Amino acid sequence: MKANQKPSPENYLKDIRRKTRRIFTAEQKILIVMEALRAETSIAELCRRKHPQKKW
């Protein structure tokens, strides 16, 4: 892409999604599932802990 060209809206959105998507390793996924199966905490609490919202 040339320096004076703007990216298309579709490409711009794809770049945003690519940069903000969280990636969990297989080990992290297994730990989350095991914790959910133990039922020590509610699913809602588990989600709040594992997926904190960003503060802007």
DOMI-646401 format. One record per residue: residue number from 1; residue in three letters; x, y, z of N, C-alpha, C in turn. Coordinates in steps of 0.02 Angstrom, whole numbers, plus 50000, padded with zeros to 5 digits. Example, Ala and Ser with C-alpha at 12.3 -4.5 7.8 and 13.67 -1.06 7.14 Angstrom:
BEGIN
R     n   res    n_c1    n_c2    n_c3   ca_c1   ca_c2   ca_c3    c_c1    c_c2    c_c3
R     1   ala   50660   49716   50390   50615   49775   50390   50660   49835   50390
R     2   ser   50642   49888   50354   50684   49947   50357   50645   50002   50394
***
This chain:
BEGIN
R     n   res    n_c1    n_c2    n_c3   ca_c1   ca_c2   ca_c3    c_c1    c_c2    c_c3
R     1   met   50042   49942   50000   50000   50000   50000   50045   50062   50000
R     2   lys   50027   50112   49961   50066   50173   49958   50055   50215   50020
R     3   ala   50103   50258   50035   50101   50298   50096   50042   50347   50097
R     4   asn   50021   50371   50040   49966   50421   50039   49897   50390   50034
R     5   gln   49892   50324   50027   49827   50291   50023   49802   50272   50092
R     6   lys   49737   50279   50101   49706   50259   50164   49683   50186   50158
R     7   pro   49687   50149   50212   49662   50079   50209   49586   50079   50202
R     8   ser   49561   50027   50170   49489   50022   50162   49457   50010   50230
R     9   pro   49393   50028   50239   49360   50017   50304   49361   49943   50325
R    10   glu   49354   49898   50277   49354   49827   50293   49422   49806   50322
R    11   asn   49475   49828   50290   49542   49810   50314   49556   49842   50381
R    12   tyr   49532   49903   50390   49542   49938   50454   49508   49899   50511
R    13   leu   49446   49876   50500   49411   49838   50551   49444   49770   50564
R    14   lys   49469   49738   50512   49505   49675   50521   49566   49685   50564
R    15   asp   49602   49740   50554   49662   49754   50594   49643   49765   50667
R    16   ile   49589   49800   50679   49567   49812   50748   49549   49745   50781
R    17   arg   49510   49704   50748   49491   49639   50776   49553   49596   50790
R    18   arg   49600   49597   50744   49660   49557   50751   49700   49579   50812
R    19   lys   49703   49643   50825   49743   49669   50881   49709   49661   50948
R    20   thr   49642   49659   50950   49607   49657   51014   49584   49588   51035
R    21   arg   49590   49540   50992   49566   49472   51009   49614   49439   51058
R    22   arg   49586   49411   51111   49627   49375   51159   49640   49305   51135
R    23   ile   49700   49282   51147   49719   49214   51127   49740   49176   51189
R    24   phe   49708   49119   51199   49723   49076   51256   49762   49015   51232
R    25   thr   49812   48996   51270   49849   48935   51253   49806   48875   51272
R    26   ala   49825   48817   51248   49788   48756   51264   49789   48745   51340
R    27   glu   49845   48759   51372   49850   48750   51444   49803   48796   51481
R    28   gln   49798   48859   51459   49752   48906   51491   49679   48883   51483
R    29   lys   49662   48858   51425   49594   48834   51412   49577   48775   51458
R    30   ile   49624   48729   51464   49613   48671   51507   49603   48692   51580
R    31   leu   49644   48739   51603   49638   48763   51672   49570   48797   51685
R    32   ile   49546   48835   51636   49482   48868   51643   49426   48816   51647
R    33   val   49428   48766   51603   49376   48714   51602   49378   48674   51667
R    34   met   49438   48656   51690   49444   48618   51752   49416   48657   51811
R    35   glu   49430   48721   51813   49405   48762   51867   49328   48766   51865
R    36   ala   49301   48770   51805   49228   48773   51797   49197   48706   51819
R    37   leu   49229   48651   51803   49202   48585   51820   49204   48572   51895
R    38   arg   49253   48600   51929   49257   48591   52002   49200   48626   52038
R    39   ala   49171   48675   52006   49113   48712   52032   49126   48745   52100
R    40   glu   49188   48767   52110   49204   48804   52171   49175   48875   52168
R    41   thr   49169   48900   52108   49140   48966   52099   49087   48961   52044
R    42   ser   49045   49011   52040   48995   49011   51987   49028   49026   51920
R    43   ile   48993   49008   51867   49018   49021   51800   49025   49096   51789
R    44   ala   48978   49135   51814   48981   49207   51806   49043   49236   51840
R    45   glu   49059   49213   51900   49118   49236   51935   49181   49216   51897
R    46   leu   49182   49156   51872   49239   49132   51834   49251   49175   51772
R    47   cys   49197   49192   51737   49203   49235   51678   49228   49305   51696
R    48   arg   49205   49331   51751   49228   49397   51772   49303   49396   51788
R    49   arg   49326   49343   51818   49397   49339   51836   49441   49327   51776
R    50   lys   49419   49284   51731   49461   49264   51674   49457   49314   51616
R    51   his   49404   49353   51614   49394   49399   51558   49379   49469   51584
R    52   pro   49426   49501   51616   49412   49567   51642   49400   49618   51586
R    53   gln   49355   49663   51598   49342   49715   51550   49396   49768   51553
R    54   lys   49413   49795   51496   49463   49848   51495   49432   49912   51522
R    55   lys   49472   49950   51557   49449   50015   51581   49479   50068   51537
R    56   trp   49437   50107   51506   49461   50158   51460   49471   50222   51494
***
